[in-house]
Amino acid sequence: MKLSSKLFTLVLASTAFGLVGCKDGGTNTGTGVESSPPPATVDDHAGHAHPTEGPHHGGLIELGNEEYHAELVHDEDTGSVTIYVLNAAATEQIPIESTEVTINVKHDGKPEQFKLAASPDANDPQGKSSRFVSTDAELGEHLDEEGADPKLVLTINGKSFRGTITHDHDHEGHDHE
């Protein structure tokens, strides 16, 4: 009887350790929650190169986990700021259904919002835009300010995205105070 109870305990313990240690490729079978890495197109840096600027020679803004990009073009002569919504590779414009996008900045320690209105490109389908424009010269000035921490906020296919704007360009001949 002692031998069979020891054997039973040994079999039970082996089974328990086997179940705890067994993994099935990243899925937790008990909860059905997928824990495998994201698809290669979202977060795989080994398979693709990123341009250093957008198709319009503006600065790139990462949206999501590189699901999309945006491009910021600042025309200092007119004071306008244009945002182009781009694909994951930052090579082609992606029209979205939004009528505006927002840039949030800090000015003198206080938050300030600027709305950029949809200004559809000729190739954008009816009711969508891949280009958003602000002619408010104050926005362009704030983008260059120390501590402005500008962020782009927009919605693509019902999902909200927020991207940090790093607005750096040639400051020769400018007097930023």
GROMACS elastic network, one bead per residue, 0.5 to 0.9 nm:
[ bonds ]
;  ai    aj funct       b0    kb
    1     4     6  0.52927   500
    1     5     6  0.63571   500
    1     6     6  0.86788   500
    2     5     6  0.53495   500
    2     6     6  0.62153   500
    2     7     6  0.85644   500
    3     6     6  0.51797   500
    3     7     6  0.60365   500
    3     8     6  0.85055   500
    4     8     6  0.59359   500
    4     9     6  0.85165   500
    5     9     6  0.61091   500
    5    10     6  0.85182   500
    6     9     6  0.50817   500
    6    10     6  0.61048   500
    6    11     6  0.86123   500
    7    10     6  0.50386   500
    7    11     6  0.61436   500
    7    12     6  0.85111   500
    8    11     6  0.51886   500
    8    12     6  0.60690   500
    8    13     6  0.85611   500
    9    12     6  0.50689   500
    9    13     6  0.60314   500
    9    14     6  0.84899   500
   10    13     6  0.51897   500
   10    14     6  0.60892   500
   10    15     6  0.85671   500
   11    14     6  0.51091   500
   11    15     6  0.61114   500
   11    16     6  0.86158   500
   12    15     6  0.51757   500
   12    16     6  0.62226   500
   12    17     6  0.87140   500
   13    16     6  0.50979   500
   13    17     6  0.61716   500
   13    18     6  0.84773   500
   14    17     6  0.52097   500
   14    18     6  0.60140   500
   14    19     6  0.86334   500
   15    18     6  0.50407   500
   15    19     6  0.62237   500
   15    20     6  0.86844   500
   16    19     6  0.52640   500
   16    20     6  0.62407   500
   16    21     6  0.86127   500
   17    20     6  0.51857   500
   17    21     6  0.60108   500
   17    22     6  0.84251   500
   18    21     6  0.53445   500
   18    22     6  0.60238   500
   19    22     6  0.53201   500
   19    23     6  0.84857   500
   20    23     6  0.81459   500
   23    26     6  0.67724   500
   23    27     6  0.76671   500
   23    28     6  0.77578   500
   23    29     6  0.88331   500
   24    27     6  0.60765   500
   24    28     6  0.75904   500
   24    29     6  0.79242   500
   25    28     6  0.87863   500
   25    35     6  0.88260   500
   25    36     6  0.73696   500
   26    33     6  0.89747   500
   26    34     6  0.65776   500
   26    35     6  0.51787   500
   26    37     6  0.83162   500
   27    30     6  0.87403   500
   27    31     6  0.85150   500
   27    32     6  0.65728   500
   27    33     6  0.61566   500
   27    35     6  0.56151   500
   27    36     6  0.67545   500
   28    31     6  0.57514   500
   28    32     6  0.55758   500
   28    33     6  0.56641   500
   28    34     6  0.65646   500
   28    35     6  0.71994   500
   29    32     6  0.50375   500
   29    33     6  0.74014   500
   29    34     6  0.87882   500
   30    33     6  0.81821   500
   31    34     6  0.87156   500
   34    37     6  0.88154   500
   35    38     6  0.87192   500
   36    39     6  0.89388   500
   37    40     6  0.83398   500
   37    43     6  0.88130   500
   38    41     6  0.82541   500
   38    42     6  0.66777   500
   38    43     6  0.67582   500
   38    44     6  0.86738   500
   39    42     6  0.57132   500
   39    43     6  0.69867   500
   39    44     6  0.77982   500
   40    43     6  0.57160   500
   40    45     6  0.83477   500
   40    47     6  0.82270   500
   41    44     6  0.60605   500
   41    45     6  0.87456   500
   41    47     6  0.84913   500
   41    48     6  0.88854   500
   41    66     6  0.85564   500
   41    67     6  0.80701   500
   41    88     6  0.81439   500
   42    45     6  0.87835   500
   42    64     6  0.89085   500
   42    65     6  0.61069   500
   42    66     6  0.58156   500
   42    67     6  0.57297   500
   42    88     6  0.77903   500
   43    65     6  0.64156   500
   43    66     6  0.68491   500
   43    67     6  0.85183   500
   44    47     6  0.63160   500
   44    48     6  0.76830   500
   45    48     6  0.59833   500
   45    49     6  0.73522   500
   45    50     6  0.89415   500
   46    49     6  0.80723   500
   48    89     6  0.79802   500
   49    89     6  0.79958   500
   50    53     6  0.85782   500
   50    89     6  0.65295   500
   50    90     6  0.72908   500
   51    54     6  0.69214   500
   51    55     6  0.89458   500
   51    60     6  0.86549   500
   51    89     6  0.80868   500
   51    90     6  0.72032   500
   51    91     6  0.81011   500
   52    57     6  0.89263   500
   52    59     6  0.77423   500
   52    60     6  0.74679   500
   53    56     6  0.78425   500
   53    57     6  0.54419   500
   53    58     6  0.55591   500
   53    59     6  0.52860   500
   53    60     6  0.58057   500
   53    71     6  0.78200   500
   53    90     6  0.84008   500
   54    57     6  0.51290   500
   54    58     6  0.52597   500
   54    59     6  0.62709   500
   54    60     6  0.59549   500
   54    70     6  0.80902   500
   54    71     6  0.56825   500
   54    72     6  0.82075   500
   54    73     6  0.89407   500
   54    84     6  0.87830   500
   54    86     6  0.84424   500
   54    90     6  0.62860   500
   54    91     6  0.67801   500
   54    92     6  0.88686   500
   55    58     6  0.73617   500
   55    71     6  0.81362   500
   55    90     6  0.77360   500
   55    91     6  0.61720   500
   55    92     6  0.74982   500
   55    93     6  0.87406   500
   56    59     6  0.89120   500
   56    71     6  0.77659   500
   56    72     6  0.86897   500
   56    73     6  0.72174   500
   56    84     6  0.86518   500
   57    71     6  0.83650   500
   57    72     6  0.87379   500
   57    73     6  0.73053   500
   58    71     6  0.56455   500
   58    72     6  0.51900   500
   58    74     6  0.75384   500
   58    83     6  0.89977   500
   59    70     6  0.82930   500
   59    71     6  0.54727   500
   59    72     6  0.52595   500
   59    73     6  0.68033   500
   59   165     6  0.81181   500
   59   166     6  0.73161   500
   59   167     6  0.66249   500
   59   168     6  0.75847   500
   59   169     6  0.85306   500
   60    69     6  0.65938   500
   60    70     6  0.57841   500
   60    72     6  0.65192   500
   60    90     6  0.77369   500
   60   165     6  0.78100   500
   60   166     6  0.80255   500
   60   167     6  0.89351   500
   61    68     6  0.87113   500
   61    69     6  0.54447   500
   61    71     6  0.60066   500
   61    72     6  0.75161   500
   61   152     6  0.81306   500
   61   163     6  0.58838   500
   61   164     6  0.63382   500
   61   165     6  0.58261   500
   61   166     6  0.75230   500
   62    65     6  0.74096   500
   62    66     6  0.56914   500
   62    67     6  0.80732   500
   62    68     6  0.66169   500
   62    70     6  0.66491   500
   62    71     6  0.89602   500
   62    88     6  0.86939   500
   62   162     6  0.84911   500
   62   163     6  0.56780   500
   62   164     6  0.72724   500
   62   165     6  0.85314   500
   63    66     6  0.55984   500
   63    67     6  0.62335   500
   63    68     6  0.51172   500
   63    69     6  0.51787   500
   63    70     6  0.71291   500
   63    88     6  0.86275   500
   63   152     6  0.88247   500
   63   161     6  0.59013   500
   63   162     6  0.61960   500
   63   163     6  0.51895   500
   63   164     6  0.84077   500
   64    67     6  0.54724   500
   64    68     6  0.67288   500
   64    69     6  0.83356   500
   64   160     6  0.88845   500
   64   161     6  0.60536   500
   64   162     6  0.71816   500
   64   163     6  0.74753   500
   65    68     6  0.78778   500
   66    69     6  0.65771   500
   66    87     6  0.88288   500
   66    88     6  0.56804   500
   66    89     6  0.81463   500
   67    87     6  0.73453   500
   67    88     6  0.50448   500
   67    89     6  0.86705   500
   68    85     6  0.75206   500
   68    86     6  0.59508   500
   68    89     6  0.75844   500
   68    90     6  0.72656   500
   68    94     6  0.87628   500
   69    84     6  0.85310   500
   69    85     6  0.62933   500
   69    87     6  0.59940   500
   69    88     6  0.59047   500
   69    89     6  0.76139   500
   69    90     6  0.56278   500
   69   163     6  0.85425   500
   70    83     6  0.64270   500
   70    84     6  0.54137   500
   70    86     6  0.52673   500
   70    87     6  0.81716   500
   70    90     6  0.74084   500
   70    93     6  0.87174   500
   70   152     6  0.86960   500
   70   163     6  0.83985   500
   71    82     6  0.79398   500
   71    83     6  0.54602   500
   71    84     6  0.50135   500
   71    85     6  0.65784   500
   71    86     6  0.71440   500
   71    90     6  0.81043   500
   72    81     6  0.69495   500
   72    82     6  0.57453   500
   72    84     6  0.66830   500
   72   165     6  0.81211   500
   72   167     6  0.79637   500
   73    80     6  0.82837   500
   73    81     6  0.57915   500
   73    82     6  0.51124   500
   73    83     6  0.64685   500
   73    84     6  0.81899   500
   74    77     6  0.89108   500
   74    78     6  0.88060   500
   74    79     6  0.70287   500
   74    80     6  0.59839   500
   74    82     6  0.64277   500
   74    83     6  0.88917   500
   74   140     6  0.67669   500
   74   167     6  0.88751   500
   75    78     6  0.57466   500
   75    79     6  0.55546   500
   75    80     6  0.53489   500
   75    81     6  0.63746   500
   75    82     6  0.82153   500
   75   140     6  0.84363   500
   76    80     6  0.69737   500
   76    81     6  0.85615   500
   76   137     6  0.84445   500
   76   140     6  0.75758   500
   77    80     6  0.80775   500
   78    81     6  0.89456   500
   78   135     6  0.75620   500
   78   137     6  0.76164   500
   79   134     6  0.85447   500
   79   135     6  0.61816   500
   79   136     6  0.67021   500
   79   138     6  0.78475   500
   79   139     6  0.81410   500
   79   140     6  0.61488   500
   79   141     6  0.82998   500
   80   133     6  0.69939   500
   80   134     6  0.55482   500
   80   136     6  0.63939   500
   80   137     6  0.61920   500
   80   139     6  0.82520   500
   80   140     6  0.70390   500
   81   116     6  0.81093   500
   81   132     6  0.83628   500
   81   133     6  0.57972   500
   81   134     6  0.52499   500
   81   135     6  0.65074   500
   81   136     6  0.78717   500
   81   137     6  0.81074   500
   81   139     6  0.75074   500
   81   140     6  0.64895   500
   82   116     6  0.76978   500
   82   131     6  0.68632   500
   82   132     6  0.56072   500
   82   134     6  0.64676   500
   82   135     6  0.86783   500
   83   101     6  0.84563   500
   83   116     6  0.78945   500
   83   130     6  0.81450   500
   83   131     6  0.57420   500
   83   132     6  0.51216   500
   83   133     6  0.64351   500
   83   134     6  0.87967   500
   84    93     6  0.65833   500
   84    94     6  0.81065   500
   84    95     6  0.89421   500
   84   129     6  0.89115   500
   84   130     6  0.55622   500
   84   132     6  0.65084   500
   84   133     6  0.89102   500
   85    90     6  0.86127   500
   85    92     6  0.83328   500
   85    93     6  0.55779   500
   85    94     6  0.54903   500
   85    95     6  0.69755   500
   85    96     6  0.78590   500
   85   129     6  0.84982   500
   85   130     6  0.51467   500
   85   131     6  0.65473   500
   85   132     6  0.84306   500
   86    89     6  0.77151   500
   86    90     6  0.51951   500
   86    91     6  0.65645   500
   86    92     6  0.53685   500
   86    94     6  0.51452   500
   86    95     6  0.83581   500
   86   130     6  0.76203   500
   87    90     6  0.51596   500
   87    91     6  0.64531   500
   87    92     6  0.56601   500
   87    93     6  0.63239   500
   87    94     6  0.59880   500
   88    91     6  0.78830   500
   88    92     6  0.86925   500
   89    92     6  0.77271   500
   90    93     6  0.79595   500
   93   124     6  0.89077   500
   93   130     6  0.58397   500
   93   131     6  0.81941   500
   94   124     6  0.83351   500
   94   129     6  0.78378   500
   94   130     6  0.53541   500
   94   131     6  0.88686   500
   95    98     6  0.88943   500
   95   120     6  0.80770   500
   95   121     6  0.87885   500
   95   123     6  0.89651   500
   95   124     6  0.59223   500
   95   125     6  0.74127   500
   95   128     6  0.53702   500
   95   131     6  0.77033   500
   96    99     6  0.86000   500
   96   124     6  0.88938   500
   96   127     6  0.84413   500
   96   128     6  0.50579   500
   96   129     6  0.53599   500
   96   130     6  0.60188   500
   96   155     6  0.80996   500
   96   156     6  0.60801   500
   96   157     6  0.72635   500
   97   127     6  0.63550   500
   97   129     6  0.65406   500
   97   130     6  0.88209   500
   97   155     6  0.83827   500
   97   156     6  0.74393   500
   97   157     6  0.76300   500
   98   101     6  0.71653   500
   98   117     6  0.89725   500
   98   118     6  0.72876   500
   98   127     6  0.85811   500
   98   128     6  0.69103   500
   98   129     6  0.72014   500
   98   154     6  0.78122   500
   98   155     6  0.68626   500
   98   156     6  0.76925   500
   99   116     6  0.86468   500
   99   117     6  0.61421   500
   99   118     6  0.50298   500
   99   119     6  0.85576   500
   99   127     6  0.85745   500
   99   128     6  0.78539   500
   99   129     6  0.76094   500
   99   132     6  0.83851   500
  100   115     6  0.63297   500
  100   116     6  0.53801   500
  100   118     6  0.52413   500
  100   119     6  0.89454   500
  100   132     6  0.66384   500
  100   133     6  0.86326   500
  100   154     6  0.78550   500
  101   114     6  0.84656   500
  101   115     6  0.58257   500
  101   116     6  0.53119   500
  101   117     6  0.67832   500
  101   118     6  0.77783   500
  101   132     6  0.69041   500
  101   133     6  0.89214   500
  101   152     6  0.74081   500
  101   153     6  0.61664   500
  101   154     6  0.50847   500
  101   155     6  0.78760   500
  102   113     6  0.66377   500
  102   114     6  0.56362   500
  102   116     6  0.60924   500
  102   117     6  0.88878   500
  102   151     6  0.81692   500
  102   152     6  0.58408   500
  102   153     6  0.51562   500
  102   154     6  0.65177   500
  103   112     6  0.84405   500
  103   113     6  0.58363   500
  103   114     6  0.52291   500
  103   115     6  0.65354   500
  103   116     6  0.77222   500
  103   139     6  0.84758   500
  103   150     6  0.65366   500
  103   151     6  0.54926   500
  103   153     6  0.61765   500
  103   154     6  0.88595   500
  103   165     6  0.89025   500
  104   111     6  0.68803   500
  104   112     6  0.57846   500
  104   114     6  0.64274   500
  104   115     6  0.88713   500
  104   148     6  0.87548   500
  104   149     6  0.80719   500
  104   150     6  0.55117   500
  104   151     6  0.51973   500
  104   152     6  0.65356   500
  104   153     6  0.76242   500
  105   110     6  0.82489   500
  105   111     6  0.57628   500
  105   112     6  0.53304   500
  105   113     6  0.64157   500
  105   114     6  0.81618   500
  105   139     6  0.84334   500
  105   142     6  0.70488   500
  105   143     6  0.74288   500
  105   147     6  0.87828   500
  105   148     6  0.52072   500
  105   149     6  0.58161   500
  105   151     6  0.66136   500
  106   109     6  0.55602   500
  106   110     6  0.52116   500
  106   112     6  0.58789   500
  106   113     6  0.86921   500
  106   142     6  0.78843   500
  106   145     6  0.88539   500
  106   147     6  0.69779   500
  106   149     6  0.63334   500
  106   150     6  0.71393   500
  107   110     6  0.52655   500
  107   111     6  0.63039   500
  107   112     6  0.67124   500
  107   142     6  0.68468   500
  107   145     6  0.79144   500
  107   147     6  0.80007   500
  107   148     6  0.60281   500
  108   111     6  0.84201   500
  108   147     6  0.87313   500
  108   148     6  0.83846   500
  109   147     6  0.81956   500
  109   148     6  0.81833   500
  111   148     6  0.88136   500
  113   139     6  0.88755   500
  114   134     6  0.78509   500
  114   136     6  0.82448   500
  114   139     6  0.68456   500
  115   132     6  0.88991   500
  115   133     6  0.83806   500
  115   134     6  0.69318   500
  116   119     6  0.88448   500
  116   132     6  0.52566   500
  116   135     6  0.83789   500
  117   131     6  0.84226   500
  117   132     6  0.51468   500
  117   133     6  0.54135   500
  117   134     6  0.66032   500
  118   128     6  0.82204   500
  118   129     6  0.58829   500
  118   130     6  0.77170   500
  118   131     6  0.60326   500
  118   133     6  0.65599   500
  119   129     6  0.64063   500
  119   130     6  0.78070   500
  119   131     6  0.54416   500
  119   132     6  0.53179   500
  119   133     6  0.64142   500
  120   123     6  0.78952   500
  120   124     6  0.58257   500
  120   125     6  0.82674   500
  120   126     6  0.85842   500
  120   127     6  0.86169   500
  120   128     6  0.68646   500
  120   130     6  0.61472   500
  120   131     6  0.56137   500
  120   132     6  0.75576   500
  121   124     6  0.53246   500
  121   125     6  0.87774   500
  121   129     6  0.67780   500
  121   130     6  0.67821   500
  121   131     6  0.64621   500
  122   125     6  0.82939   500
  124   127     6  0.82795   500
  124   128     6  0.61930   500
  124   129     6  0.57475   500
  124   130     6  0.67581   500
  124   131     6  0.89527   500
  125   128     6  0.56634   500
  125   129     6  0.74570   500
  126   129     6  0.82058   500
  129   132     6  0.74097   500
  134   137     6  0.81174   500
  134   139     6  0.79425   500
  135   138     6  0.87572   500
  135   139     6  0.83763   500
  135   140     6  0.89753   500
  136   139     6  0.57792   500
  136   140     6  0.74808   500
  137   140     6  0.53627   500
  137   141     6  0.65228   500
  137   142     6  0.88784   500
  138   141     6  0.50834   500
  138   142     6  0.62217   500
  138   143     6  0.87299   500
  139   142     6  0.51330   500
  139   143     6  0.62572   500
  140   143     6  0.52414   500
  140   144     6  0.69888   500
  141   144     6  0.56600   500
  141   145     6  0.68228   500
  141   176     6  0.82348   500
  142   145     6  0.51065   500
  142   146     6  0.85379   500
  142   148     6  0.64521   500
  142   150     6  0.83113   500
  143   146     6  0.85159   500
  143   148     6  0.64868   500
  143   149     6  0.80410   500
  143   150     6  0.64631   500
  143   165     6  0.82987   500
  143   166     6  0.84467   500
  143   167     6  0.63818   500
  143   168     6  0.89612   500
  144   147     6  0.89405   500
  144   148     6  0.74938   500
  144   167     6  0.67275   500
  144   168     6  0.76664   500
  144   176     6  0.74462   500
  145   148     6  0.54926   500
  145   149     6  0.86409   500
  145   176     6  0.74373   500
  145   177     6  0.76325   500
  146   149     6  0.80443   500
  146   177     6  0.88680   500
  147   150     6  0.86106   500
  149   164     6  0.74685   500
  149   165     6  0.74491   500
  149   166     6  0.83039   500
  150   163     6  0.86493   500
  150   164     6  0.62383   500
  150   165     6  0.53909   500
  150   166     6  0.76200   500
  150   167     6  0.85339   500
  151   162     6  0.65222   500
  151   163     6  0.54857   500
  151   165     6  0.55083   500
  151   166     6  0.89258   500
  152   161     6  0.79670   500
  152   162     6  0.55160   500
  152   163     6  0.51014   500
  152   164     6  0.64044   500
  152   165     6  0.67501   500
  153   160     6  0.72867   500
  153   161     6  0.57723   500
  153   163     6  0.66815   500
  154   159     6  0.84017   500
  154   160     6  0.58323   500
  154   161     6  0.54191   500
  154   162     6  0.66691   500
  154   163     6  0.88667   500
  155   158     6  0.59006   500
  155   159     6  0.52996   500
  155   161     6  0.58771   500
  155   162     6  0.87785   500
  156   159     6  0.53130   500
  156   160     6  0.64747   500
  156   161     6  0.73321   500
  157   160     6  0.84556   500
  168   171     6  0.82418   500
  170   173     6  0.87271   500
  170   174     6  0.87574   500
  171   174     6  0.53811   500
  171   175     6  0.80648   500
  171   176     6  0.84166   500
  172   175     6  0.84852   500
